[in-house]
């Protein structure tokens, strides 16, 4: 990935949801041309329009889901006077520039850190470019790393500075656009949560020097490094509680009766269900009986599968030793993760080739057995299809 893409990614990560950056690996740096309905490649403009339309569709679906879950579209209207008080409150709490101020805590620290981590002088990037082990690169001083990076990109520093100058105004503009909707949403929430008297008292406090200082800083402090660090440190103890109480929770859940399936319902229960759902009993019985195939069919299918499995066993007898050897190697590796003798890079070419051949034979045998079982099931179904 080029340096400018790395830095724009770092800027976006400062305020975008983490899920957006959860892709397992970066796509190749090639132009992606989507085919249009007539089979021809779409133009850049058409692709942009299509991408925006897809995004809007996903956003509309998310809005509809949230409204359905929380019933926000069914809330009663708010009295204008009450809403005006709440708007005064949220204007104090979210003054212009609040979101940018909050992100400055991240932008000035996290963004710079990300640029250093993924930029041209990072151990990872230098290792990728040179092929030298990152541990050896980590032993170099900063001056040496910068000199190496400058050999690949003499304009590196100017490029990084230029990208920073481009990315920060864009992020500031986006955050400014978000402030209005955020204030409006908060105003409606405050108007419903607090009484007119409470809102008036809040507004009075925010008009004082202490209240004004609190209102101007409370949001930025949510992204303060000390706050974030404290929250991160608190995660392991919280997770440990779930892990430690896992057996207890599992035991409690086992006391509950198992959930019924359609095949578990009796005819009277099906009749009651049909009445509730306004469908015929026959329709429900047909669905139920699909889960209750005759025992004879199942028996024949099992017998056919057993025969196929026997054939597969004969075919894979020669590979059985290979499978055992591969499993033994895997068990030994798991038991001695830190033993350099298990690192294949330390094996002789002959030993490594022998193990790889045995592993390949074991995989082939396993695949043959699976294919044979699938064929046996298919043959059994042809012979006696489900009722």
VOTORLUM-892119 format. One record per residue (C-alpha): residue in one letter; x, y, z; chain. Coordinates in steps of 0.25 Angstrom, whole numbers, always signed. Layout:
# VOTORLUM-892119
r resn=a, u=X, v=Y, w=Z, chain=A
...
# end
This chain:
# VOTORLUM-892119
r resn=x, u=+0, v=+0, w=+0, chain=A
r resn=x, u=+5, v=+14, w=-4, chain=A
r resn=x, u=+9, v=+24, w=+7, chain=A
r resn=x, u=-2, v=+33, w=+4, chain=A
r resn=x, u=-13, v=+22, w=+5, chain=A
r resn=x, u=-7, v=+18, w=+18, chain=A
r resn=x, u=-8, v=+32, w=+24, chain=A
r resn=x, u=-22, v=+34, w=+19, chain=A
r resn=x, u=-26, v=+20, w=+25, chain=A
r resn=x, u=-20, v=+25, w=+38, chain=A
r resn=x, u=-28, v=+38, w=+38, chain=A
r resn=x, u=-41, v=+30, w=+35, chain=A
r resn=x, u=-38, v=+20, w=+46, chain=A
r resn=x, u=-37, v=+32, w=+56, chain=A
r resn=x, u=-53, v=+33, w=+55, chain=A
r resn=x, u=-58, v=+22, w=+47, chain=A
r resn=x, u=-64, v=+9, w=+53, chain=A
r resn=x, u=-53, v=-1, w=+55, chain=A
r resn=x, u=-61, v=-12, w=+47, chain=A
r resn=x, u=-59, v=-4, w=+35, chain=A
r resn=x, u=-44, v=-8, w=+36, chain=A
r resn=x, u=-46, v=-22, w=+40, chain=A
r resn=x, u=-43, v=-28, w=+26, chain=A
r resn=x, u=-33, v=-40, w=+27, chain=A
r resn=x, u=-23, v=-34, w=+16, chain=A
r resn=x, u=-21, v=-22, w=+7, chain=A
r resn=x, u=-27, v=-24, w=-7, chain=A
r resn=x, u=-16, v=-23, w=-18, chain=A
r resn=x, u=-14, v=-9, w=-23, chain=A
r resn=x, u=-21, v=-11, w=-37, chain=A
r resn=x, u=-32, v=-3, w=-43, chain=A
r resn=x, u=-45, v=-10, w=-40, chain=A
r resn=x, u=-55, v=-9, w=-52, chain=A
r resn=x, u=-69, v=-13, w=-49, chain=A
r resn=x, u=-77, v=-19, w=-61, chain=A
r resn=x, u=-90, v=-12, w=-64, chain=A
r resn=x, u=-103, v=-18, w=-68, chain=A
r resn=x, u=-99, v=-18, w=-83, chain=A
r resn=x, u=-86, v=-25, w=-80, chain=A
r resn=x, u=-77, v=-13, w=-82, chain=A
r resn=x, u=-68, v=-7, w=-71, chain=A
r resn=x, u=-74, v=+4, w=-63, chain=A
r resn=x, u=-68, v=+18, w=-63, chain=A
r resn=x, u=-62, v=+24, w=-51, chain=A
r resn=x, u=-74, v=+33, w=-50, chain=A
r resn=x, u=-84, v=+22, w=-51, chain=A
r resn=x, u=-76, v=+14, w=-41, chain=A
r resn=x, u=-77, v=+26, w=-31, chain=A
r resn=x, u=-91, v=+27, w=-33, chain=A
r resn=x, u=-94, v=+12, w=-31, chain=A
r resn=x, u=-85, v=+12, w=-19, chain=A
r resn=x, u=-93, v=+24, w=-13, chain=A
r resn=x, u=-106, v=+17, w=-16, chain=A
r resn=x, u=-102, v=+4, w=-9, chain=A
r resn=x, u=-97, v=+12, w=+3, chain=A
r resn=x, u=-110, v=+19, w=+4, chain=A
r resn=x, u=-118, v=+6, w=+3, chain=A
r resn=x, u=-110, v=+0, w=+14, chain=A
r resn=x, u=-112, v=+13, w=+23, chain=A
r resn=x, u=-127, v=+13, w=+20, chain=A
r resn=x, u=-128, v=-2, w=+24, chain=A
r resn=x, u=-120, v=+1, w=+37, chain=A
r resn=x, u=-129, v=+13, w=+40, chain=A
r resn=x, u=-142, v=+4, w=+38, chain=A
r resn=x, u=-136, v=-7, w=+47, chain=A
r resn=x, u=-133, v=+3, w=+58, chain=A
r resn=x, u=-147, v=+10, w=+57, chain=A
r resn=x, u=-153, v=-4, w=+58, chain=A
r resn=x, u=-144, v=-9, w=+70, chain=A
r resn=x, u=-146, v=+4, w=+78, chain=A
r resn=x, u=-159, v=+9, w=+73, chain=A
r resn=x, u=-154, v=+23, w=+71, chain=A
r resn=x, u=-163, v=+26, w=+59, chain=A
r resn=x, u=-175, v=+24, w=+69, chain=A
r resn=x, u=-171, v=+33, w=+80, chain=A
r resn=x, u=-180, v=+44, w=+83, chain=A
r resn=x, u=-177, v=+59, w=+79, chain=A
r resn=x, u=-170, v=+68, w=+88, chain=A
r resn=x, u=-175, v=+81, w=+93, chain=A
r resn=x, u=-168, v=+93, w=+85, chain=A
r resn=x, u=-165, v=+100, w=+99, chain=A
r resn=x, u=-159, v=+87, w=+104, chain=A
r resn=x, u=-151, v=+85, w=+92, chain=A
r resn=x, u=-145, v=+99, w=+92, chain=A
r resn=x, u=-140, v=+97, w=+106, chain=A
r resn=x, u=-133, v=+84, w=+102, chain=A
r resn=x, u=-127, v=+91, w=+89, chain=A
r resn=x, u=-121, v=+101, w=+98, chain=A
r resn=x, u=-115, v=+90, w=+107, chain=A
r resn=x, u=-109, v=+83, w=+95, chain=A
r resn=x, u=-104, v=+95, w=+89, chain=A
r resn=x, u=-96, v=+97, w=+101, chain=A
r resn=x, u=-91, v=+83, w=+102, chain=A
r resn=x, u=-88, v=+82, w=+87, chain=A
r resn=x, u=-83, v=+96, w=+83, chain=A
r resn=x, u=-77, v=+97, w=+69, chain=A
r resn=x, u=-63, v=+90, w=+68, chain=A
r resn=x, u=-66, v=+80, w=+79, chain=A
r resn=x, u=-65, v=+68, w=+71, chain=A
r resn=x, u=-52, v=+73, w=+65, chain=A
r resn=x, u=-47, v=+76, w=+79, chain=A
r resn=x, u=-50, v=+62, w=+83, chain=A
r resn=x, u=-43, v=+56, w=+71, chain=A
r resn=x, u=-31, v=+65, w=+73, chain=A
r resn=x, u=-28, v=+56, w=+85, chain=A
r resn=x, u=-27, v=+45, w=+75, chain=A
r resn=x, u=-23, v=+52, w=+63, chain=A
r resn=x, u=-11, v=+58, w=+70, chain=A
r resn=x, u=-6, v=+45, w=+76, chain=A
r resn=x, u=-13, v=+33, w=+70, chain=A
r resn=x, u=-12, v=+38, w=+56, chain=A
r resn=x, u=+2, v=+42, w=+57, chain=A
r resn=x, u=+5, v=+28, w=+63, chain=A
r resn=x, u=-2, v=+21, w=+52, chain=A
r resn=x, u=+6, v=+29, w=+42, chain=A
r resn=x, u=+19, v=+25, w=+49, chain=A
r resn=x, u=+14, v=+10, w=+50, chain=A
r resn=x, u=+10, v=+9, w=+36, chain=A
r resn=x, u=+19, v=+20, w=+29, chain=A
r resn=x, u=+32, v=+18, w=+22, chain=A
r resn=x, u=+41, v=+17, w=+34, chain=A
r resn=x, u=+33, v=+6, w=+42, chain=A
r resn=x, u=+40, v=-7, w=+45, chain=A
r resn=x, u=+29, v=-14, w=+37, chain=A
r resn=x, u=+29, v=-6, w=+24, chain=A
r resn=x, u=+45, v=-6, w=+24, chain=A
r resn=x, u=+44, v=-21, w=+26, chain=A
r resn=x, u=+35, v=-22, w=+14, chain=A
r resn=x, u=+43, v=-13, w=+5, chain=A
r resn=x, u=+56, v=-19, w=+8, chain=A
r resn=x, u=+53, v=-34, w=+12, chain=A
r resn=x, u=+62, v=-32, w=+25, chain=A
r resn=x, u=+56, v=-38, w=+37, chain=A
r resn=x, u=+48, v=-28, w=+45, chain=A
r resn=x, u=+56, v=-31, w=+58, chain=A
r resn=x, u=+68, v=-27, w=+52, chain=A
r resn=x, u=+62, v=-14, w=+47, chain=A
r resn=x, u=+57, v=-11, w=+61, chain=A
r resn=x, u=+71, v=-11, w=+66, chain=A
r resn=x, u=+74, v=+1, w=+57, chain=A
r resn=x, u=+74, v=+15, w=+62, chain=A
r resn=x, u=+63, v=+25, w=+56, chain=A
r resn=x, u=+74, v=+32, w=+48, chain=A
r resn=x, u=+77, v=+19, w=+41, chain=A
r resn=x, u=+63, v=+15, w=+38, chain=A
r resn=x, u=+60, v=+29, w=+32, chain=A
r resn=x, u=+72, v=+28, w=+23, chain=A
r resn=x, u=+67, v=+14, w=+18, chain=A
r resn=x, u=+53, v=+20, w=+16, chain=A
r resn=x, u=+59, v=+32, w=+9, chain=A
r resn=x, u=+66, v=+23, w=-1, chain=A
r resn=x, u=+52, v=+17, w=-6, chain=A
r resn=x, u=+45, v=+30, w=-5, chain=A
r resn=x, u=+54, v=+43, w=-4, chain=A
r resn=x, u=+41, v=+52, w=-4, chain=A
r resn=x, u=+35, v=+43, w=+8, chain=A
r resn=x, u=+35, v=+54, w=+18, chain=A
r resn=x, u=+29, v=+64, w=+9, chain=A
r resn=x, u=+19, v=+54, w=+5, chain=A
r resn=x, u=+15, v=+51, w=+19, chain=A
r resn=x, u=+14, v=+66, w=+23, chain=A
r resn=x, u=+5, v=+68, w=+10, chain=A
r resn=x, u=-4, v=+57, w=+13, chain=A
r resn=x, u=-6, v=+62, w=+27, chain=A
r resn=x, u=-10, v=+76, w=+22, chain=A
r resn=x, u=-20, v=+69, w=+13, chain=A
r resn=x, u=-26, v=+59, w=+22, chain=A
r resn=x, u=-28, v=+68, w=+34, chain=A
r resn=x, u=-37, v=+79, w=+28, chain=A
r resn=x, u=-45, v=+68, w=+22, chain=A
r resn=x, u=-47, v=+61, w=+35, chain=A
r resn=x, u=-50, v=+75, w=+41, chain=A
r resn=x, u=-61, v=+77, w=+31, chain=A
r resn=x, u=-67, v=+64, w=+33, chain=A
r resn=x, u=-68, v=+66, w=+48, chain=A
r resn=x, u=-74, v=+79, w=+46, chain=A
r resn=x, u=-85, v=+73, w=+38, chain=A
r resn=x, u=-88, v=+63, w=+49, chain=A
r resn=x, u=-90, v=+73, w=+60, chain=A
r resn=x, u=-103, v=+78, w=+55, chain=A
r resn=x, u=-110, v=+65, w=+54, chain=A
r resn=x, u=-103, v=+61, w=+68, chain=A
r resn=x, u=-109, v=+73, w=+75, chain=A
r resn=x, u=-123, v=+71, w=+69, chain=A
r resn=x, u=-123, v=+56, w=+73, chain=A
r resn=x, u=-118, v=+60, w=+87, chain=A
r resn=x, u=-128, v=+71, w=+88, chain=A
r resn=x, u=-140, v=+61, w=+86, chain=A
r resn=x, u=-134, v=+51, w=+96, chain=A
r resn=x, u=-131, v=+62, w=+107, chain=A
r resn=x, u=-145, v=+67, w=+104, chain=A
r resn=x, u=-151, v=+54, w=+107, chain=A
r resn=x, u=-142, v=+50, w=+118, chain=A
r resn=x, u=-142, v=+63, w=+127, chain=A
r resn=x, u=-153, v=+72, w=+132, chain=A
r resn=x, u=-154, v=+87, w=+128, chain=A
r resn=x, u=-149, v=+90, w=+142, chain=A
r resn=x, u=-137, v=+81, w=+141, chain=A
r resn=x, u=-133, v=+86, w=+127, chain=A
r resn=x, u=-134, v=+101, w=+132, chain=A
r resn=x, u=-125, v=+97, w=+144, chain=A
r resn=x, u=-115, v=+91, w=+134, chain=A
r resn=x, u=-115, v=+103, w=+125, chain=A
r resn=x, u=-113, v=+112, w=+137, chain=A
r resn=x, u=-101, v=+104, w=+141, chain=A
r resn=x, u=-95, v=+104, w=+127, chain=A
r resn=x, u=-96, v=+119, w=+127, chain=A
r resn=x, u=-86, v=+120, w=+139, chain=A
r resn=x, u=-71, v=+120, w=+137, chain=A
r resn=x, u=-70, v=+106, w=+143, chain=A
r resn=x, u=-82, v=+101, w=+135, chain=A
r resn=x, u=-77, v=+106, w=+122, chain=A
r resn=x, u=-63, v=+100, w=+125, chain=A
r resn=x, u=-70, v=+86, w=+127, chain=A
r resn=x, u=-78, v=+87, w=+115, chain=A
r resn=x, u=-67, v=+91, w=+106, chain=A
r resn=x, u=-58, v=+80, w=+111, chain=A
r resn=x, u=-67, v=+68, w=+114, chain=A
r resn=x, u=-67, v=+62, w=+100, chain=A
r resn=x, u=-53, v=+64, w=+97, chain=A
r resn=x, u=-49, v=+57, w=+110, chain=A
r resn=x, u=-57, v=+44, w=+106, chain=A
r resn=x, u=-45, v=+42, w=+96, chain=A
r resn=x, u=-34, v=+46, w=+106, chain=A
r resn=x, u=-23, v=+36, w=+105, chain=A
r resn=x, u=-23, v=+33, w=+120, chain=A
r resn=x, u=-38, v=+30, w=+119, chain=A
r resn=x, u=-36, v=+21, w=+107, chain=A
r resn=x, u=-25, v=+14, w=+114, chain=A
r resn=x, u=-32, v=+12, w=+127, chain=A
r resn=x, u=-44, v=+6, w=+119, chain=A
r resn=x, u=-35, v=-4, w=+111, chain=A
r resn=x, u=-28, v=-8, w=+124, chain=A
r resn=x, u=-42, v=-11, w=+130, chain=A
r resn=x, u=-45, v=-21, w=+119, chain=A
r resn=x, u=-37, v=-34, w=+123, chain=A
r resn=x, u=-43, v=-34, w=+137, chain=A
r resn=x, u=-57, v=-33, w=+131, chain=A
r resn=x, u=-55, v=-44, w=+121, chain=A
r resn=x, u=-48, v=-53, w=+132, chain=A
r resn=x, u=-62, v=-52, w=+140, chain=A
r resn=x, u=-69, v=-58, w=+128, chain=A
r resn=x, u=-58, v=-69, w=+126, chain=A
r resn=x, u=-58, v=-72, w=+141, chain=A
r resn=x, u=-73, v=-73, w=+142, chain=A
r resn=x, u=-74, v=-81, w=+129, chain=A
r resn=x, u=-77, v=-95, w=+136, chain=A
r resn=x, u=-87, v=-89, w=+145, chain=A
r resn=x, u=-95, v=-82, w=+134, chain=A
r resn=x, u=-94, v=-94, w=+126, chain=A
r resn=x, u=-100, v=-102, w=+137, chain=A
r resn=x, u=-111, v=-93, w=+139, chain=A
r resn=x, u=-115, v=-93, w=+125, chain=A
r resn=x, u=-115, v=-108, w=+125, chain=A
r resn=x, u=-127, v=-108, w=+134, chain=A
r resn=x, u=-136, v=-101, w=+124, chain=A
r resn=x, u=-144, v=-111, w=+115, chain=A
r resn=x, u=-140, v=-112, w=+101, chain=A
r resn=x, u=-146, v=-104, w=+90, chain=A
r resn=x, u=-157, v=-112, w=+82, chain=A
r resn=x, u=-156, v=-114, w=+67, chain=A
r resn=x, u=-168, v=-116, w=+58, chain=A
r resn=x, u=-165, v=-131, w=+58, chain=A
r resn=x, u=-167, v=-131, w=+73, chain=A
r resn=x, u=-181, v=-126, w=+73, chain=A
r resn=x, u=-193, v=-136, w=+74, chain=A
r resn=x, u=-205, v=-135, w=+65, chain=A
r resn=x, u=-213, v=-127, w=+75, chain=A
r resn=x, u=-202, v=-117, w=+77, chain=A
r resn=x, u=-201, v=-116, w=+61, chain=A
r resn=x, u=-216, v=-113, w=+61, chain=A
r resn=x, u=-214, v=-102, w=+71, chain=A
r resn=x, u=-202, v=-97, w=+64, chain=A
r resn=x, u=-210, v=-96, w=+51, chain=A
r resn=x, u=-221, v=-88, w=+57, chain=A
r resn=x, u=-211, v=-78, w=+63, chain=A
r resn=x, u=-204, v=-77, w=+50, chain=A
r resn=x, u=-216, v=-77, w=+41, chain=A
r resn=x, u=-211, v=-89, w=+32, chain=A
r resn=x, u=-216, v=-103, w=+30, chain=A
r resn=x, u=-212, v=-114, w=+38, chain=A
r resn=x, u=-208, v=-122, w=+26, chain=A
r resn=x, u=-198, v=-111, w=+22, chain=A
r resn=x, u=-192, v=-112, w=+36, chain=A
r resn=x, u=-192, v=-128, w=+36, chain=A
r resn=x, u=-185, v=-128, w=+22, chain=A
r resn=x, u=-174, v=-119, w=+28, chain=A
r resn=x, u=-173, v=-128, w=+41, chain=A
r resn=x, u=-173, v=-141, w=+33, chain=A
r resn=x, u=-161, v=-136, w=+25, chain=A
r resn=x, u=-153, v=-137, w=+38, chain=A
r resn=x, u=-158, v=-151, w=+41, chain=A
r resn=x, u=-154, v=-160, w=+30, chain=A
r resn=x, u=-156, v=-175, w=+31, chain=A
r resn=x, u=-146, v=-183, w=+39, chain=A
r resn=x, u=-145, v=-192, w=+27, chain=A
r resn=x, u=-139, v=-181, w=+18, chain=A
r resn=x, u=-130, v=-176, w=+28, chain=A
r resn=x, u=-125, v=-191, w=+30, chain=A
r resn=x, u=-122, v=-193, w=+16, chain=A
r resn=x, u=-115, v=-180, w=+15, chain=A
r resn=x, u=-106, v=-184, w=+26, chain=A
r resn=x, u=-103, v=-197, w=+21, chain=A
r resn=x, u=-100, v=-191, w=+7, chain=A
r resn=x, u=-91, v=-181, w=+14, chain=A
r resn=x, u=-84, v=-192, w=+22, chain=A
r resn=x, u=-81, v=-200, w=+9, chain=A
r resn=x, u=-76, v=-188, w=+3, chain=A
r resn=x, u=-67, v=-185, w=+15, chain=A
r resn=x, u=-62, v=-199, w=+14, chain=A
r resn=x, u=-58, v=-197, w=+0, chain=A
r resn=x, u=-51, v=-184, w=+4, chain=A
r resn=x, u=-44, v=-190, w=+15, chain=A
r resn=x, u=-38, v=-200, w=+5, chain=A
r resn=x, u=-34, v=-189, w=-4, chain=A
r resn=x, u=-28, v=-181, w=+8, chain=A
r resn=x, u=-21, v=-193, w=+15, chain=A
r resn=x, u=-7, v=-189, w=+9, chain=A
r resn=x, u=-10, v=-174, w=+13, chain=A
r resn=x, u=-14, v=-178, w=+28, chain=A
r resn=x, u=+1, v=-178, w=+32, chain=A
r resn=x, u=+3, v=-165, w=+26, chain=A
r resn=x, u=-9, v=-159, w=+34, chain=A
r resn=x, u=-4, v=-165, w=+47, chain=A
r resn=x, u=+10, v=-159, w=+44, chain=A
r resn=x, u=+4, v=-145, w=+41, chain=A
r resn=x, u=-5, v=-145, w=+53, chain=A
r resn=x, u=+7, v=-150, w=+62, chain=A
r resn=x, u=+15, v=-138, w=+56, chain=A
r resn=x, u=+4, v=-129, w=+59, chain=A
r resn=x, u=+3, v=-134, w=+73, chain=A
r resn=x, u=+17, v=-132, w=+76, chain=A
r resn=x, u=+17, v=-118, w=+70, chain=A
r resn=x, u=+6, v=-114, w=+79, chain=A
r resn=x, u=+14, v=-120, w=+91, chain=A
r resn=x, u=+27, v=-113, w=+88, chain=A
r resn=x, u=+23, v=-100, w=+82, chain=A
r resn=x, u=+36, v=-94, w=+86, chain=A
r resn=x, u=+45, v=-105, w=+81, chain=A
r resn=x, u=+53, v=-100, w=+69, chain=A
r resn=x, u=+54, v=-115, w=+64, chain=A
r resn=x, u=+39, v=-114, w=+60, chain=A
r resn=x, u=+42, v=-102, w=+51, chain=A
r resn=x, u=+42, v=-107, w=+37, chain=A
r resn=x, u=+52, v=-97, w=+33, chain=A
r resn=x, u=+62, v=-105, w=+42, chain=A
r resn=x, u=+59, v=-119, w=+35, chain=A
r resn=x, u=+67, v=-125, w=+24, chain=A
r resn=x, u=+61, v=-125, w=+10, chain=A
r resn=x, u=+59, v=-140, w=+10, chain=A
r resn=x, u=+51, v=-140, w=+23, chain=A
r resn=x, u=+43, v=-128, w=+20, chain=A
r resn=x, u=+39, v=-134, w=+6, chain=A
r resn=x, u=+36, v=-147, w=+13, chain=A
r resn=x, u=+26, v=-141, w=+23, chain=A
r resn=x, u=+20, v=-132, w=+12, chain=A
r resn=x, u=+17, v=-144, w=+3, chain=A
r resn=x, u=+11, v=-152, w=+15, chain=A
r resn=x, u=+2, v=-140, w=+18, chain=A
r resn=x, u=-2, v=-139, w=+4, chain=A
r resn=x, u=-6, v=-154, w=+4, chain=A
r resn=x, u=-14, v=-153, w=+16, chain=A
r resn=x, u=-22, v=-141, w=+11, chain=A
r resn=x, u=-25, v=-149, w=-2, chain=A
r resn=x, u=-30, v=-161, w=+6, chain=A
r resn=x, u=-39, v=-152, w=+15, chain=A
r resn=x, u=-44, v=-145, w=+2, chain=A
r resn=x, u=-47, v=-159, w=-4, chain=A
r resn=x, u=-54, v=-164, w=+8, chain=A
r resn=x, u=-63, v=-152, w=+8, chain=A
r resn=x, u=-66, v=-153, w=-7, chain=A
r resn=x, u=-70, v=-167, w=-5, chain=A
r resn=x, u=-79, v=-164, w=+6, chain=A
r resn=x, u=-86, v=-153, w=-1, chain=A
r resn=x, u=-88, v=-163, w=-13, chain=A
r resn=x, u=-94, v=-174, w=-4, chain=A
r resn=x, u=-104, v=-164, w=+1, chain=A
r resn=x, u=-108, v=-159, w=-13, chain=A
r resn=x, u=-109, v=-174, w=-17, chain=A
r resn=x, u=-118, v=-177, w=-5, chain=A
r resn=x, u=-127, v=-165, w=-8, chain=A
r resn=x, u=-129, v=-170, w=-22, chain=A
r resn=x, u=-132, v=-184, w=-18, chain=A
r resn=x, u=-142, v=-180, w=-7, chain=A
r resn=x, u=-145, v=-165, w=-7, chain=A
r resn=x, u=-151, v=-158, w=+5, chain=A
r resn=x, u=-166, v=-158, w=+7, chain=A
# end
